[in-house]
Amino acid sequence: QQQQELLSSLAAAAAGQLNLHALPAVLQSAAAAAAAAATHDLFRLLLDELVCVMADHLPLLDIVSRVLQEHGTEQFGEFRSTLLGLFGATAYESAIMVAANRLITGDAFTAVRRAYTLRTLARAAQQQQQQQSDQEAA
């Protein structure tokens, strides 16, 4: 019977028909803990979304350095997952930049130069072959 009363009290509170302070202390603390966890999760999701939007407009390294500058002395409890994601994204972005730079400065130049040389030789050979066939026809 006591469980039935608790369930009906919860149903009435969920429907907005009962004052939350009329609930037993155990249920009040459970509701407060659930609300705190939901607020923390919502804050983390909003922060992650904000960082993703910022990353489209600012270099990730600037975002990381700004967070560290403003909150460098704190424990990073709230920012831990966000910072780990930022560091991973920054490392990934840096690896892409290094690879692109290596391609542009070395391999790409060599490949383009080689392709140009081969194309020039192929055109010269084709023109020479065309001239020989023209001479044979005349």
VMD Tcl script that builds the backbone (N, CA, C; Angstrom):
set m [mol new atoms 414]
animate dup $m
set s [atomselect $m all]
$s set {name element resname resid chain x y z} {
  {N N GLN 1 A 0.815 -1.192 0.000}
  {CA C GLN 1 A 0.000 0.000 0.000}
  {C C GLN 1 A 0.863 1.263 0.000}
  {N N GLN 2 A 1.993 1.221 0.706}
  {CA C GLN 2 A 2.879 2.369 0.738}
  {C C GLN 2 A 3.477 2.618 -0.647}
  {N N GLN 3 A 3.799 1.537 -1.372}
  {CA C GLN 3 A 4.320 1.678 -2.739}
  {C C GLN 3 A 3.268 2.311 -3.651}
  {N N GLN 4 A 2.026 1.906 -3.460}
  {CA C GLN 4 A 0.930 2.464 -4.256}
  {C C GLN 4 A 0.799 3.968 -4.022}
  {N N GLU 5 A 0.931 4.385 -2.773}
  {CA C GLU 5 A 0.850 5.809 -2.452}
  {C C GLU 5 A 2.005 6.586 -3.094}
  {N N LEU 6 A 3.216 5.986 -3.060}
  {CA C LEU 6 A 4.363 6.634 -3.684}
  {C C LEU 6 A 4.168 6.772 -5.186}
  {N N LEU 7 A 3.661 5.709 -5.809}
  {CA C LEU 7 A 3.422 5.749 -7.249}
  {C C LEU 7 A 2.366 6.782 -7.613}
  {N N SER 8 A 1.326 6.853 -6.843}
  {CA C SER 8 A 0.292 7.846 -7.145}
  {C C SER 8 A 0.821 9.262 -6.897}
  {N N SER 9 A 1.668 9.435 -5.874}
  {CA C SER 9 A 2.288 10.745 -5.632}
  {C C SER 9 A 3.182 11.136 -6.797}
  {N N LEU 10 A 3.955 10.173 -7.305}
  {CA C LEU 10 A 4.822 10.443 -8.457}
  {C C LEU 10 A 4.004 10.793 -9.688}
  {N N ALA 11 A 2.941 10.055 -9.924}
  {CA C ALA 11 A 2.082 10.331 -11.081}
  {C C ALA 11 A 1.459 11.720 -10.968}
  {N N ALA 12 A 1.031 12.078 -9.778}
  {CA C ALA 12 A 0.437 13.396 -9.573}
  {C C ALA 12 A 1.490 14.498 -9.755}
  {N N ALA 13 A 2.726 14.251 -9.300}
  {CA C ALA 13 A 3.796 15.238 -9.467}
  {C C ALA 13 A 4.154 15.395 -10.931}
  {N N ALA 14 A 4.188 14.274 -11.663}
  {CA C ALA 14 A 4.495 14.333 -13.091}
  {C C ALA 14 A 3.403 15.078 -13.840}
  {N N ALA 15 A 2.192 14.967 -13.407}
  {CA C ALA 15 A 1.084 15.657 -14.069}
  {C C ALA 15 A 0.983 17.114 -13.626}
  {N N GLY 16 A 1.837 17.516 -12.694}
  {CA C GLY 16 A 1.820 18.895 -12.232}
  {C C GLY 16 A 0.721 19.176 -11.227}
  {N N GLN 17 A 0.135 18.152 -10.676}
  {CA C GLN 17 A -0.974 18.331 -9.752}
  {C C GLN 17 A -0.535 18.305 -8.296}
  {N N LEU 18 A 0.759 18.031 -8.056}
  {CA C LEU 18 A 1.232 17.898 -6.686}
  {C C LEU 18 A 2.491 18.735 -6.524}
  {N N ASN 19 A 2.601 19.367 -5.417}
  {CA C ASN 19 A 3.799 20.132 -5.120}
  {C C ASN 19 A 4.954 19.156 -4.898}
  {N N LEU 20 A 6.109 19.443 -5.512}
  {CA C LEU 20 A 7.250 18.538 -5.377}
  {C C LEU 20 A 7.731 18.452 -3.930}
  {N N HIS 21 A 7.510 19.466 -3.151}
  {CA C HIS 21 A 7.947 19.436 -1.754}
  {C C HIS 21 A 7.094 18.492 -0.913}
  {N N ALA 22 A 5.966 18.051 -1.454}
  {CA C ALA 22 A 5.126 17.105 -0.725}
  {C C ALA 22 A 5.635 15.674 -0.895}
  {N N LEU 23 A 6.576 15.462 -1.808}
  {CA C LEU 23 A 7.133 14.121 -2.009}
  {C C LEU 23 A 8.079 13.768 -0.870}
  {N N PRO 24 A 8.283 12.477 -0.629}
  {CA C PRO 24 A 9.251 12.070 0.404}
  {C C PRO 24 A 10.661 12.556 0.045}
  {N N ALA 25 A 11.500 12.705 1.048}
  {CA C ALA 25 A 12.852 13.245 0.872}
  {C C ALA 25 A 13.680 12.397 -0.093}
  {N N VAL 26 A 13.493 11.100 -0.068}
  {CA C VAL 26 A 14.248 10.202 -0.947}
  {C C VAL 26 A 13.901 10.499 -2.398}
  {N N LEU 27 A 12.618 10.680 -2.685}
  {CA C LEU 27 A 12.203 10.974 -4.053}
  {C C LEU 27 A 12.645 12.374 -4.477}
  {N N GLN 28 A 12.639 13.321 -3.550}
  {CA C GLN 28 A 13.112 14.664 -3.875}
  {C C GLN 28 A 14.595 14.651 -4.255}
  {N N SER 29 A 15.409 13.918 -3.487}
  {CA C SER 29 A 16.838 13.873 -3.783}
  {C C SER 29 A 17.105 13.113 -5.084}
  {N N ALA 30 A 16.313 12.077 -5.350}
  {CA C ALA 30 A 16.469 11.343 -6.611}
  {C C ALA 30 A 16.104 12.231 -7.795}
  {N N ALA 31 A 15.038 13.006 -7.645}
  {CA C ALA 31 A 14.638 13.920 -8.714}
  {C C ALA 31 A 15.695 15.003 -8.924}
  {N N ALA 32 A 16.277 15.499 -7.836}
  {CA C ALA 32 A 17.318 16.519 -7.943}
  {C C ALA 32 A 18.559 15.948 -8.629}
  {N N ALA 33 A 18.926 14.717 -8.289}
  {CA C ALA 33 A 20.097 14.081 -8.916}
  {C C ALA 33 A 19.855 13.842 -10.404}
  {N N ALA 34 A 18.658 13.408 -10.740}
  {CA C ALA 34 A 18.329 13.187 -12.155}
  {C C ALA 34 A 18.341 14.503 -12.926}
  {N N ALA 35 A 17.832 15.553 -12.329}
  {CA C ALA 35 A 17.835 16.862 -12.986}
  {C C ALA 35 A 19.259 17.378 -13.157}
  {N N ALA 36 A 20.109 17.172 -12.157}
  {CA C ALA 36 A 21.503 17.613 -12.257}
  {C C ALA 36 A 22.236 16.841 -13.353}
  {N N ALA 37 A 22.008 15.532 -13.427}
  {CA C ALA 37 A 22.655 14.724 -14.469}
  {C C ALA 37 A 22.180 15.131 -15.857}
  {N N ALA 38 A 20.878 15.382 -15.984}
  {CA C ALA 38 A 20.339 15.804 -17.279}
  {C C ALA 38 A 20.884 17.169 -17.674}
  {N N THR 39 A 21.008 18.086 -16.712}
  {CA C THR 39 A 21.560 19.415 -16.991}
  {C C THR 39 A 23.019 19.313 -17.406}
  {N N HIS 40 A 23.783 18.472 -16.727}
  {CA C HIS 40 A 25.203 18.281 -17.063}
  {C C HIS 40 A 25.344 17.708 -18.472}
  {N N ASP 41 A 24.553 16.704 -18.802}
  {CA C ASP 41 A 24.606 16.109 -20.137}
  {C C ASP 41 A 24.206 17.115 -21.221}
  {N N LEU 42 A 23.183 17.898 -20.936}
  {CA C LEU 42 A 22.747 18.923 -21.883}
  {C C LEU 42 A 23.836 19.974 -22.089}
  {N N PHE 43 A 24.468 20.409 -21.009}
  {CA C PHE 43 A 25.554 21.377 -21.099}
  {C C PHE 43 A 26.701 20.824 -21.928}
  {N N ARG 44 A 27.074 19.561 -21.710}
  {CA C ARG 44 A 28.169 18.938 -22.455}
  {C C ARG 44 A 27.834 18.854 -23.937}
  {N N LEU 45 A 26.606 18.461 -24.260}
  {CA C LEU 45 A 26.194 18.384 -25.661}
  {C C LEU 45 A 26.189 19.751 -26.335}
  {N N LEU 46 A 25.687 20.762 -25.623}
  {CA C LEU 46 A 25.686 22.114 -26.178}
  {C C LEU 46 A 27.106 22.637 -26.373}
  {N N LEU 47 A 27.991 22.335 -25.440}
  {CA C LEU 47 A 29.377 22.757 -25.553}
  {C C LEU 47 A 30.058 22.074 -26.736}
  {N N ASP 48 A 29.817 20.784 -26.907}
  {CA C ASP 48 A 30.370 20.063 -28.060}
  {C C ASP 48 A 29.861 20.650 -29.369}
  {N N GLU 49 A 28.581 20.964 -29.426}
  {CA C GLU 49 A 27.999 21.552 -30.637}
  {C C GLU 49 A 28.586 22.930 -30.910}
  {N N LEU 50 A 28.763 23.714 -29.856}
  {CA C LEU 50 A 29.352 25.040 -30.005}
  {C C LEU 50 A 30.772 24.950 -30.546}
  {N N VAL 51 A 31.554 24.020 -30.038}
  {CA C VAL 51 A 32.932 23.859 -30.505}
  {C C VAL 51 A 32.949 23.399 -31.963}
  {N N CYS 52 A 32.039 22.528 -32.338}
  {CA C CYS 52 A 31.974 22.075 -33.742}
  {C C CYS 52 A 31.640 23.229 -34.676}
  {N N VAL 53 A 30.722 24.082 -34.269}
  {CA C VAL 53 A 30.370 25.233 -35.099}
  {C C VAL 53 A 31.541 26.214 -35.160}
  {N N MET 54 A 32.210 26.417 -34.038}
  {CA C MET 54 A 33.364 27.312 -34.014}
  {C C MET 54 A 34.490 26.778 -34.891}
  {N N ALA 55 A 34.654 25.468 -34.918}
  {CA C ALA 55 A 35.734 24.861 -35.700}
  {C C ALA 55 A 35.551 25.105 -37.189}
  {N N ASP 56 A 34.326 25.366 -37.618}
  {CA C ASP 56 A 34.092 25.675 -39.033}
  {C C ASP 56 A 34.580 27.074 -39.385}
  {N N HIS 57 A 34.748 27.941 -38.382}
  {CA C HIS 57 A 35.098 29.330 -38.646}
  {C C HIS 57 A 36.451 29.742 -38.085}
  {N N LEU 58 A 36.979 28.985 -37.132}
  {CA C LEU 58 A 38.260 29.321 -36.501}
  {C C LEU 58 A 39.167 28.099 -36.519}
  {N N PRO 59 A 40.476 28.310 -36.577}
  {CA C PRO 59 A 41.390 27.167 -36.461}
  {C C PRO 59 A 41.233 26.505 -35.088}
  {N N LEU 60 A 41.281 25.173 -35.072}
  {CA C LEU 60 A 41.093 24.449 -33.821}
  {C C LEU 60 A 42.153 24.813 -32.787}
  {N N LEU 61 A 43.350 25.055 -33.241}
  {CA C LEU 61 A 44.414 25.418 -32.309}
  {C C LEU 61 A 44.103 26.718 -31.588}
  {N N ASP 62 A 43.462 27.670 -32.262}
  {CA C ASP 62 A 43.056 28.922 -31.611}
  {C C ASP 62 A 41.992 28.670 -30.545}
  {N N ILE 63 A 41.061 27.765 -30.845}
  {CA C ILE 63 A 40.009 27.450 -29.877}
  {C C ILE 63 A 40.613 26.803 -28.638}
  {N N VAL 64 A 41.510 25.830 -28.849}
  {CA C VAL 64 A 42.134 25.130 -27.722}
  {C C VAL 64 A 42.946 26.108 -26.874}
  {N N SER 65 A 43.735 26.951 -27.528}
  {CA C SER 65 A 44.556 27.880 -26.747}
  {C C SER 65 A 43.688 28.878 -25.979}
  {N N ARG 66 A 42.562 29.289 -26.541}
  {CA C ARG 66 A 41.665 30.222 -25.835}
  {C C ARG 66 A 41.043 29.553 -24.605}
  {N N VAL 67 A 40.606 28.295 -24.754}
  {CA C VAL 67 A 40.026 27.576 -23.609}
  {C C VAL 67 A 41.081 27.394 -22.525}
  {N N LEU 68 A 42.290 27.032 -22.934}
  {CA C LEU 68 A 43.357 26.848 -21.950}
  {C C LEU 68 A 43.735 28.168 -21.291}
  {N N GLN 69 A 43.694 29.246 -22.057}
  {CA C GLN 69 A 44.034 30.557 -21.517}
  {C C GLN 69 A 43.016 30.999 -20.466}
  {N N GLU 70 A 41.742 30.777 -20.748}
  {CA C GLU 70 A 40.702 31.242 -19.831}
  {C C GLU 70 A 40.457 30.283 -18.669}
  {N N HIS 71 A 40.671 29.000 -18.882}
  {CA C HIS 71 A 40.349 28.004 -17.857}
  {C C HIS 71 A 41.548 27.125 -17.524}
  {N N GLY 72 A 42.752 27.612 -17.761}
  {CA C GLY 72 A 43.961 26.807 -17.577}
  {C C GLY 72 A 44.229 26.389 -16.150}
  {N N THR 73 A 43.736 27.128 -15.189}
  {CA C THR 73 A 44.019 26.806 -13.788}
  {C C THR 73 A 42.938 25.917 -13.170}
  {N N GLU 74 A 41.909 25.612 -13.908}
  {CA C GLU 74 A 40.807 24.809 -13.367}
  {C C GLU 74 A 41.079 23.325 -13.547}
  {N N GLN 75 A 40.194 22.503 -13.020}
  {CA C GLN 75 A 40.340 21.054 -13.054}
  {C C GLN 75 A 39.977 20.430 -14.398}
  {N N PHE 76 A 39.284 21.142 -15.266}
  {CA C PHE 76 A 38.834 20.660 -16.571}
  {C C PHE 76 A 37.803 19.541 -16.478}
  {N N GLY 77 A 37.149 19.412 -15.339}
  {CA C GLY 77 A 36.149 18.358 -15.201}
  {C C GLY 77 A 35.022 18.491 -16.209}
  {N N GLU 78 A 34.518 19.702 -16.369}
  {CA C GLU 78 A 33.416 19.940 -17.303}
  {C C GLU 78 A 33.896 19.901 -18.752}
  {N N PHE 79 A 35.140 20.290 -18.973}
  {CA C PHE 79 A 35.657 20.426 -20.327}
  {C C PHE 79 A 36.425 19.197 -20.808}
  {N N ARG 80 A 36.566 18.182 -19.997}
  {CA C ARG 80 A 37.459 17.071 -20.329}
  {C C ARG 80 A 37.122 16.430 -21.667}
  {N N SER 81 A 35.885 15.991 -21.881}
  {CA C SER 81 A 35.537 15.322 -23.128}
  {C C SER 81 A 35.646 16.274 -24.312}
  {N N THR 82 A 35.272 17.525 -24.090}
  {CA C THR 82 A 35.371 18.515 -25.164}
  {C C THR 82 A 36.828 18.765 -25.525}
  {N N LEU 83 A 37.682 18.916 -24.531}
  {CA C LEU 83 A 39.097 19.150 -24.806}
  {C C LEU 83 A 39.746 17.953 -25.477}
  {N N LEU 84 A 39.398 16.754 -25.043}
  {CA C LEU 84 A 39.959 15.568 -25.695}
  {C C LEU 84 A 39.540 15.515 -27.162}
  {N N GLY 85 A 38.292 15.862 -27.436}
  {CA C GLY 85 A 37.843 15.914 -28.822}
  {C C GLY 85 A 38.574 16.979 -29.619}
  {N N LEU 86 A 38.799 18.137 -28.987}
  {CA C LEU 86 A 39.541 19.209 -29.652}
  {C C LEU 86 A 40.978 18.808 -29.945}
  {N N PHE 87 A 41.633 18.179 -28.969}
  {CA C PHE 87 A 43.011 17.760 -29.190}
  {C C PHE 87 A 43.091 16.721 -30.298}
  {N N GLY 88 A 42.135 15.795 -30.320}
  {CA C GLY 88 A 42.118 14.798 -31.395}
  {C C GLY 88 A 41.883 15.432 -32.752}
  {N N ALA 89 A 40.946 16.368 -32.805}
  {CA C ALA 89 A 40.662 17.047 -34.073}
  {C C ALA 89 A 41.843 17.901 -34.510}
  {N N THR 90 A 42.515 18.547 -33.557}
  {CA C THR 90 A 43.679 19.353 -33.887}
  {C C THR 90 A 44.806 18.482 -34.412}
  {N N ALA 91 A 45.030 17.347 -33.790}
  {CA C ALA 91 A 46.074 16.434 -34.269}
  {C C ALA 91 A 45.737 15.919 -35.666}
  {N N TYR 92 A 44.476 15.608 -35.897}
  {CA C TYR 92 A 44.046 15.136 -37.219}
  {C C TYR 92 A 44.230 16.226 -38.263}
  {N N GLU 93 A 43.828 17.446 -37.926}
  {CA C GLU 93 A 43.980 18.572 -38.848}
  {C C GLU 93 A 45.452 18.825 -39.145}
  {N N SER 94 A 46.285 18.728 -38.139}
  {CA C SER 94 A 47.721 18.931 -38.322}
  {C C SER 94 A 48.315 17.844 -39.223}
  {N N ALA 95 A 47.891 16.609 -39.036}
  {CA C ALA 95 A 48.389 15.517 -39.887}
  {C C ALA 95 A 47.980 15.726 -41.343}
  {N N ILE 96 A 46.758 16.199 -41.555}
  {CA C ILE 96 A 46.303 16.484 -42.922}
  {C C ILE 96 A 47.138 17.603 -43.532}
  {N N MET 97 A 47.411 18.648 -42.766}
  {CA C MET 97 A 48.215 19.761 -43.274}
  {C C MET 97 A 49.632 19.312 -43.630}
  {N N VAL 98 A 50.227 18.474 -42.788}
  {CA C VAL 98 A 51.579 17.983 -43.063}
  {C C VAL 98 A 51.585 17.140 -44.333}
  {N N ALA 99 A 50.593 16.263 -44.465}
  {CA C ALA 99 A 50.521 15.420 -45.660}
  {C C ALA 99 A 50.300 16.258 -46.924}
  {N N ALA 100 A 49.423 17.240 -46.830}
  {CA C ALA 100 A 49.169 18.105 -47.983}
  {C C ALA 100 A 50.415 18.904 -48.345}
  {N N ASN 101 A 51.108 19.399 -47.345}
  {CA C ASN 101 A 52.332 20.150 -47.598}
  {C C ASN 101 A 53.390 19.263 -48.259}
  {N N ARG 102 A 53.516 18.042 -47.777}
  {CA C ARG 102 A 54.483 17.109 -48.366}
  {C C ARG 102 A 54.135 16.811 -49.817}
  {N N LEU 103 A 52.854 16.613 -50.107}
  {CA C LEU 103 A 52.438 16.364 -51.488}
  {C C LEU 103 A 52.706 17.565 -52.381}
  {N N ILE 104 A 52.375 18.724 -51.878}
  {CA C ILE 104 A 52.526 19.927 -52.694}
  {C C ILE 104 A 53.997 20.226 -52.961}
  {N N THR 105 A 54.823 20.158 -51.936}
  {CA C THR 105 A 56.211 20.565 -52.111}
  {C C THR 105 A 57.069 19.524 -52.806}
  {N N GLY 106 A 56.788 18.267 -52.632}
  {CA C GLY 106 A 57.682 17.253 -53.186}
  {C C GLY 106 A 57.070 16.406 -54.265}
  {N N ASP 107 A 56.221 15.522 -53.849}
  {CA C ASP 107 A 55.685 14.512 -54.757}
  {C C ASP 107 A 54.860 15.111 -55.886}
  {N N ALA 108 A 54.056 16.070 -55.581}
  {CA C ALA 108 A 53.186 16.638 -56.609}
  {C C ALA 108 A 54.011 17.358 -57.673}
  {N N PHE 109 A 55.012 18.111 -57.240}
  {CA C PHE 109 A 55.843 18.819 -58.206}
  {C C PHE 109 A 56.555 17.819 -59.112}
  {N N THR 110 A 57.106 16.780 -58.537}
  {CA C THR 110 A 57.802 15.764 -59.327}
  {C C THR 110 A 56.842 15.076 -60.282}
  {N N ALA 111 A 55.646 14.752 -59.813}
  {CA C ALA 111 A 54.672 14.072 -60.663}
  {C C ALA 111 A 54.222 14.953 -61.821}
  {N N VAL 112 A 53.983 16.223 -61.543}
  {CA C VAL 112 A 53.558 17.142 -62.605}
  {C C VAL 112 A 54.681 17.356 -63.608}
  {N N ARG 113 A 55.882 17.508 -63.120}
  {CA C ARG 113 A 57.024 17.695 -64.021}
  {C C ARG 113 A 57.232 16.475 -64.906}
  {N N ARG 114 A 57.109 15.302 -64.320}
  {CA C ARG 114 A 57.265 14.066 -65.095}
  {C C ARG 114 A 56.155 13.943 -66.134}
  {N N ALA 115 A 54.921 14.248 -65.742}
  {CA C ALA 115 A 53.797 14.178 -66.682}
  {C C ALA 115 A 53.989 15.180 -67.822}
  {N N TYR 116 A 54.463 16.359 -67.497}
  {CA C TYR 116 A 54.712 17.376 -68.539}
  {C C TYR 116 A 55.796 16.893 -69.516}
  {N N THR 117 A 56.863 16.327 -68.978}
  {CA C THR 117 A 57.950 15.823 -69.832}
  {C C THR 117 A 57.461 14.704 -70.731}
  {N N LEU 118 A 56.710 13.760 -70.165}
  {CA C LEU 118 A 56.198 12.648 -70.972}
  {C C LEU 118 A 55.233 13.142 -72.037}
  {N N ARG 119 A 54.386 14.095 -71.699}
  {CA C ARG 119 A 53.444 14.635 -72.672}
  {C C ARG 119 A 54.192 15.369 -73.794}
  {N N THR 120 A 55.216 16.125 -73.438}
  {CA C THR 120 A 56.013 16.829 -74.446}
  {C C THR 120 A 56.704 15.835 -75.374}
  {N N LEU 121 A 57.280 14.785 -74.823}
  {CA C LEU 121 A 57.927 13.754 -75.646}
  {C C LEU 121 A 56.917 13.041 -76.533}
  {N N ALA 122 A 55.743 12.764 -75.999}
  {CA C ALA 122 A 54.709 12.082 -76.789}
  {C C ALA 122 A 54.247 12.965 -77.939}
  {N N ARG 123 A 54.089 14.258 -77.699}
  {CA C ARG 123 A 53.684 15.184 -78.777}
  {C C ARG 123 A 54.774 15.276 -79.849}
  {N N ALA 124 A 56.027 15.345 -79.420}
  {CA C ALA 124 A 57.129 15.411 -80.387}
  {C C ALA 124 A 57.183 14.149 -81.224}
  {N N ALA 125 A 57.001 13.000 -80.577}
  {CA C ALA 125 A 57.013 11.736 -81.321}
  {C C ALA 125 A 55.840 11.664 -82.284}
  {N N GLN 126 A 54.689 12.148 -81.861}
  {CA C GLN 126 A 53.506 12.143 -82.724}
  {C C GLN 126 A 53.707 13.077 -83.911}
  {N N GLN 127 A 54.271 14.241 -83.676}
  {CA C GLN 127 A 54.537 15.173 -84.780}
  {C C GLN 127 A 55.561 14.588 -85.753}
  {N N GLN 128 A 56.566 13.944 -85.212}
  {CA C GLN 128 A 57.591 13.327 -86.077}
  {C C GLN 128 A 56.971 12.211 -86.899}
  {N N GLN 129 A 56.148 11.421 -86.301}
  {CA C GLN 129 A 55.474 10.338 -87.030}
  {C C GLN 129 A 54.546 10.909 -88.089}
  {N N GLN 130 A 53.865 11.997 -87.774}
  {CA C GLN 130 A 52.984 12.649 -88.744}
  {C C GLN 130 A 53.793 13.191 -89.912}
  {N N GLN 131 A 54.947 13.788 -89.640}
  {CA C GLN 131 A 55.782 14.307 -90.707}
  {C C GLN 131 A 56.308 13.186 -91.594}
  {N N GLN 132 A 56.660 12.057 -91.013}
  {CA C GLN 132 A 57.153 10.934 -91.811}
  {C C GLN 132 A 56.051 10.385 -92.698}
  {N N SER 133 A 54.844 10.278 -92.166}
  {CA C SER 133 A 53.749 9.755 -92.984}
  {C C SER 133 A 53.382 10.759 -94.098}
  {N N ASP 134 A 53.519 12.072 -93.828}
  {CA C ASP 134 A 53.276 13.079 -94.857}
  {C C ASP 134 A 54.323 13.015 -95.954}
  {N N GLN 135 A 55.558 12.763 -95.572}
  {CA C GLN 135 A 56.653 12.673 -96.557}
  {C C GLN 135 A 56.497 11.426 -97.428}
  {N N GLU 136 A 56.052 10.328 -96.807}
  {CA C GLU 136 A 55.861 9.091 -97.550}
  {C C GLU 136 A 54.688 9.232 -98.514}
  {N N ALA 137 A 53.693 9.963 -98.143}
  {CA C ALA 137 A 52.525 10.154 -99.008}
  {C C ALA 137 A 52.864 11.090 -100.165}
  {N N ALA 138 A 53.792 11.967 -99.991}
  {CA C ALA 138 A 54.136 12.924 -101.061}
  {C C ALA 138 A 55.096 12.278 -101.991}
}
mol reanalyze $m
mol bondsrecalc $m
mol representation Tube
mol addrep $m
